[in-house]
Amino acid sequence: MTIHMVVTSFAIPFSSMSLDSIYSKIFGSMDQSVTQSIIVVADDIMSIVGPIYASTVFSSLGRDSIYYINGSVYIIATVTWFAAWKWLEPFN
């Protein structure tokens, strides 16, 4: 539990900074307050949908299914990220 708390205490802020820079490239010159609002709304939706999804899958298919589904989603997202890497431009 302690290791998990230490790792996530660093991982969550770093991933948020990374996502903010990606979103600012995607949304372009959009007002930063609107961009942050979109990110907060998406985070709130996931905070609601995530536990509902996990409990539904757990109760109907079991714990291993959650691991397989989440692992598959993470692998697909990572492959997509690396495939799109050549189109990303350095931040100026």
N, C-alpha and C positions, 0 to 999 in steps of 0.2 A: 504494500500500500504506500509506503514511504517513497519507494522508487517511482511509482506511478505519479505521485504528487509532485516530485521534483522534476520529472521529465515533462509533464504537462504544464508546469509553471513556466517553463521555457518555451515549449512547443507552441502553445496557444498564442502568445504575443507575436512570436516570429512568423507564424502562419498568417496571422491577421495583417502584419505589415506586408507580407508577400502578396496576399490577396488584394490589399488596398492598392498596391502598385499595379497589379494586373488589371483591376477594375478601372483604374484611372486611365490606363492605356485603351481599354475597350470603350469606355464611355466618352473618351476624348476630353474636350474642354467643358464638360458638364460641371455645374456648380457643385463644389465639394460637399456642401450640406445635403444636397439631394443624393449624391453618391453614398454618403454615410447612412442616410435614411434607408436607402435600398438595401444596404448591407445589414443594417439592424433588423429590418423587416424580414429578410431572408433568414437571419439567425433565429429570430423569434419563431418563425414558421417551423424551422427544423427542430427547435426545442420542444415544440408541440407534437410534430409528426413523428419524430424519432422514437420516443418512448412508446407511442401507439403502435408503430410499425414493429418495434422489437418485441413488445409483449404479444402482439398478434401472431407473429412468426414463431415465437417461443412456445406459445400455448398450442399452436396447431402442428408445428413440425419439429420442435425440439431445439436444443441449444446448438447442436452441430450445424443445423441449417443456417442459423444466424451467422456463424463463423464463415461458412462457405459463401453465402450471399454477400456479406460485407467484404470478404477477401476478394471476391470476384469484382465487385464494384471498385475497390481500391486498385486492383491490377489494371482494369480497363481505364480508369482515370489516369494512372501513371503512364500507360502506353500512349494514351491520347495526348498527355502533356509532352512526352518526348517527341511524338510525331509533329506536334505544333511548335516545337522549340525553334525550328528554323525561321518561323515567321515572327517570333518575338524580337523586338528591337531593344537595344540597351536604353535605359532611362537617361535622359540628358538633364 
